[in-house]
Amino acid sequence: MSSIDTPAEVPRPRAAVQAAAPSTMTWVTLALMTTASVASLRAAPTMAIYGLACVFLYLVPAIVFLLPTALVSAELASGWNGGVYRWVAEGLSKPLGFLAVWCQFAMTIFYYPSLLAFVASTIAYVIDPSLASNGVYTAIVIMVLYWTGVWVSSRGTKALAGLSSWGLIIGTLIPGTILVVLGMVFLGQGNPSAAPMNASHLLPEWTGLASLVLIVNNFLSYSGMEMNAVHVSSLKDPAKEYPKSMFLAMGLVLLIFILPALAISWVVPADQLSLTAGVMQAFDAFFSYFDIGWMTPIAAVMLISASLAGMLTWLAGPSKGLLEISRQEGYLPPFLQKLNKFGIQQNILVTQGVVTSVIALMYALIPNVSSVYWIFSTITTQVYLIVYLLMFAAAMRLRKTHPDHPRGYRVPALGLVCTVGLLASLAALAIGFVPPSQFGGGSVWSYVLFIACGLLVLGFLIPWLFLKFRKPNWRTAAAGAPSEGDRA
């Protein structure tokens, strides 16, 4: 889900519905598409806290998680259409397939509050910077923007389809480039960096497990690589071109993630950095230094427009994927399967909105906005990691049970690649229960309990209840098209 602010991402969140692939596609085009769906500036403040060590903290998950995810999803997508549900259902079981597609949808429940908290803090820098740390203000903005997004999405607006590509340019590439260039000029004029930039700081300072916890957030930053794997069959020579495409995409994503994070660390001290407003803190500091403060609102508008475009573009995607599978297999009750007159799953969006509003109130109840932001980001990551654990396991089993099934691309040493991905995902899942060193002086057990409850309830209990109590009449005969009684 990035801003997303990419999913991608989200965990920017990622859509479960893919556009039809063209007959041919260059590997460079696929690399750029993948970059657009993954790269984002929203996570930059999270890693800027570590200064130069953010390079290490981005590279490690890229090698052990991003690359295995990209390669494995390419093999699965080139052999089985239907996305993660079909892969897991074929490789493991249909109930586990439902768990995978549910988690792909459920992660957005916590993803959108964290995304819109970023938007709220950015808006604050235009009207009153002190509001960036105001929980009540943040909660109000989250609810207003989310329900506006639900209303727009429920209208079935087709014009939103191209917003993600513009979001990459307007809200990521342009402001990211400006941030890095200003930062380099700032250092070039002899100003000291707020974070040490020498070799002794290449690795994060070890103060226990908490010093490495922020690496977990990078797993969500990298999520979504599996979505563009559906286009692997459009390459002329998938076996050779897909790996090149993924290596190029990985390089571009790393540049977009690392350089802005470093630029922020040059000008904003770690102990003053907000996890939600860090990007605007850096812009504000640079613009003030260069006496171009009038550009602060412009930068804010760019970041806001990109984040809102990402939210509108992806809001209905995962829920539509869940709806289609549920209509075929009867996983959701009829109420959640109903469509409005525009053919949009409005009841799912509204139900999700009610839960999102309740979650947004946490910003008003917990004093530290950055702490709430981190908690929601961690729960989002935890839930989405379940999808990848199931995907890696399904890939290994499908290679054994269907070794001769046609595949446009085969991962070399699939067992090793999947094992690395599984171990990395499990490690991230475990580390996610450890509060980061920047979390503050709150109760460790309260943090662990909150994360555990969020993971268990959202990731396991709710889908289990749907499976436990589903009835035969929940299955819709014509899964692809609603019956007359479906439209509200």
C-alpha positions, -999 to 999 in steps of 0.1 A, spaced: 0 0 0 21 35 -12 4 66 -20 7 60 -21 11 77 -19 16 47 -32 -2 9 -17 16 13 -36 4 9 -15 -8 9 -2 6 -14 13 6 22 -9 -31 -4 -10 -31 -24 -41 -60 -30 -64 -71 -66 -71 -85 -58 -105 -61 -56 -135 -65 -39 -168 -62 -61 -198 -26 -64 -209 -16 -52 -243 -4 -77 -269 32 -66 -265 50 -45 -239 87 -35 -235 105 -45 -203 112 -9 -196 75 0 -198 67 -27 -173 95 -14 -150 80 21 -151 45 7 -144 58 -12 -114 77 18 -101 45 39 -104 25 13 -83 51 10 -56 72 42 -51 60 69 -28 73 98 -6 50 90 23 74 66 40 104 89 37 101 105 72 99 70 88 133 61 74 148 96 76 150 91 114 179 67 107 199 91 85 225 74 64 215 40 78 182 42 58 202 30 28 208 -3 46 173 -5 59 159 -1 24 183 -25 7 178 -54 31 140 -58 25 145 -51 -12 168 -81 -15 150 -105 8 114 -95 1 109 -72 -29 129 -94 -53 114 -127 -42 79 -112 -44 84 -99 -79 98 -131 -93 74 -155 -76 43 -135 -85 55 -134 -122 56 -172 -123 21 -175 -107 6 -147 -129 20 -162 -161 4 -196 -153 -28 -188 -135 -50 -158 -140 -74 -145 -113 -48 -130 -89 -38 -141 -54 -71 -159 -48 -66 -182 -77 -30 -188 -69 -36 -197 -32 -68 -216 -40 -51 -238 -66 -19 -242 -45 -34 -247 -10 -72 -245 -7 -102 -223 -14 -106 -212 22 -70 -201 23 -75 -184 -10 -104 -164 6 -81 -155 35 -55 -142 11 -80 -120 -9 -96 -109 24 -63 -97 38 -56 -79 6 -88 -60 12 -87 -57 50 -53 -41 50 -69 -10 34 -91 -6 66 -60 6 85 -41 18 54 -65 46 46 -64 62 80 -26 63 79 -27 77 43 -52 104 52 -33 113 84 -4 121 60 -28 142 40 -41 160 71 -6 169 83 3 182 48 -29 204 48 -19 216 82 13 231 68 -8 253 45 -32 266 71 -16 261 106 15 239 111 6 233 148 -25 213 136 -2 186 123 1 172 158 -36 178 167 -54 144 170 -90 159 168 -81 178 136 -65 147 121 -95 125 129 -119 150 113 -99 153 81 -97 115 78 -134 111 81 -144 139 58 -119 129 31 -127 92 33 -165 96 31 -160 120 2 -139 94 -15 -166 68 -9 -193 90 -25 -171 97 -55 -162 60 -60 -198 49 -56 -207 71 -86 -185 48 -108 -165 77 -122 -144 62 -150 -122 93 -152 -104 82 -121 -87 53 -139 -57 74 -150 -50 92 -118 -24 68 -105 1 77 -133 -4 114 -127 0 108 -90 35 94 -96 46 124 -116 28 152 -96 31 139 -61 63 117 -62 87 125 -90 85 163 -91 84 170 -53 110 142 -47 134 157 -72 129 192 -58 136 179 -23 168 161 -32 181 190 -54 175 216 -26 191 192 -1 222 188 -23 225 226 -28 220 231 9 249 208 18 270 221 -11 268 256 4 286 243 35 257 237 58 261 208 82 237 178 79 213 173 108 221 136 106 258 123 105 268 113 70 300 94 77 308 57 73 303 49 109 266 56 105 260 33 75 244 7 99 217 16 124 228 20 160 221 -11 179 199 -5 210 181 -38 210 154 -50 187 136 -17 188 164 -1 168 155 -22 138 117 -22 140 113 5 114 125 -19 87 91 -36 90 74 -6 75 95 -10 43 78 -44 36 46 -25 32 64 2 11 75 -26 -13 41 -44 -14 22 -44 -46 49 -59 -69 26 -89 -75 -1 -67 -91 18 -59 -123 31 -95 -126 -1 -101 -146 16 -83 -176 44 -108 -178 28 -126 -207 29 -94 -227 67 -94 -229 83 -108 -260 107 -129 -240 95 -132 -204 123 -155 -192 149 -128 -200 130 -95 -200 110 -99 -168 141 -102 -145 156 -71 -162 124 -52 -158 122 -61 -121 159 -51 -114 153 -18 -132 121 -12 -112 138 -21 -80 166 4 -87 142 32 -95 121 24 -64 152 24 -42 162 58 -56 128 73 -50 127 59 -15 163 65 -4 172 100 -18 142 119 -4 147 102 30 183 113 31 173 149 20 149 150 50 175 138 74 199 165 62 176 193 74 153 180 101 168 165 133 155 130 141 141 141 175 120 167 158 108 147 129 71 138 126 62 105 109 32 121 93 44 156 85 81 149 80 81 156 42 65 190 48 89 198 76 118 193 52 102 214 25 94 241 50 130 241 62 145 242 28 121 268 14 127 290 45 165 287 40 164 296 4 138 324 11 111 309 -12 86 301 15 58 309 -9 65 274 -25 54 256 7 17 256 -2 25 245 -37 45 215 -25 17 207 -1 -10 208 -28 12 185 -50 15 159 -22 -22 162 -13 -34 158 -48 -13 127 -54 -25 111 -22 -61 118 -29 -58 106 -64 -42 74 -51 -71 69 -26 -98 75 -52 -80 53 -78 -76 23 -55 -106 27 -31 -129 3 -49 -102 -20 -63 -96 -45 -35 -132 -45 -25 -143 -53 -60 -119 -83 -61 -134 -95 -28 -169 -90 -41 -163 -110 -73 -148 -140 -55 -176 -139 -29 -204 -139 -55 -188 -170 -70 -182 -189 -38 -207 -173 -14 -181 -160 11 -200 -127 20 -237 -123 30 -261 -109 3 -261 -75 19 -224 -70 12 -228 -83 -23 -254 -58 -34 -245 -32 -60 -258 3 -66 -272 16 -98 -237 23 -111 -226 -13 -105 -204 -4 -75 -202 -24 -43 -215 5 -22 -225 -16 8 -189 -29 12 -175 6 9 -200 21 34 -193 -8 59 -156 -3 55 -162 35 60 -179 29 93 -149 9 106 -125 34 92 -143 62 110 -141 44 143 -103 38 137 -99 75 129 -112 84 163 -81 68 177 -62 99 165 -84 120 187 -81 98 217 -43 91 217 -22 123 222 7 114 200 -3 114 163 29 99 152 24 70 175 -11 63 162 2 66 126 29 40 134 5 16 150 -19 17 121 10 13 96 23 -17 115 -11 -34 116 -15 -28 79 18 -44 72 11 -74 95 -22 -81 77 -7 -78 43 22 -101 52 -3 -129 55 -10 -126 18 27 -131 10 32 -160 33 3 -178 15 16 -168 -19 51 -182 -13 37 -214 1 13 -218 -28 41 -212 -53 62 -240 -39 33 -264 -38 21 -256 -73 57 -263 -86 54 -298 -70 17 -306 -78 16 -290 -113 52 -291 -126 41 -293 -162 15 -266 -161 23 -239 -187 41 -209 -173 53 -179 -192 81 -175 -167 98 -199 -143 118 -187 -113 153 -202 -111 158 -219 -78 121 -213 -68 124 -232 -35 153 -211 -24 136 -178 -35 104 -188 -18 122 -198 14 140 -165 16 107 -147 11 89 -168 37 116 -163 63 118 -125 56 80 -122 59 79 -142 92 108 -121 106 89 -89 97 58 -103 113 76 -110 145 95 -78 146 63 -59 141 53 -67 177 83 -48 190 77 -10 196 102 12 177 127 32 198 110 64 186 76 52 198 80 69 231 76 59 268 42 41 264 35 6 277 52 -20 256 26 -46 265 -2 -22 255 15 -18 221 19 -55 216 -17 -62 227 -30 -36 203 -10 -49 173 -19 -85 182 -56 -78 185 -56 -59 152 -39 -88 134 -60 -115 149 -94 -98 146 -88 -83 112 -66 -110 96 -81 -142 110 -113 -139 132 -135 -120 107 -127 -142 77 -131 -173 98 -166 -161 109 -175 -155 72 -164 -190 64 -180 -205 95 -215 -190 90 -218 -188 52 -249 -203 36 -255 -219 2 -278 -190 -8 -249 -165 -4 -236 -178 -37 -248 -157 -67 -255 -178 -98 -242 -152 -122 -211 -141 -105 -200 -117 -132 -232 -98 -135 -257 -88 -108 -293 -101 -109 -322 -77 -109 -325 -77 -71 -288 -69 -66 -290 -33 -77 -301 -9 -49 
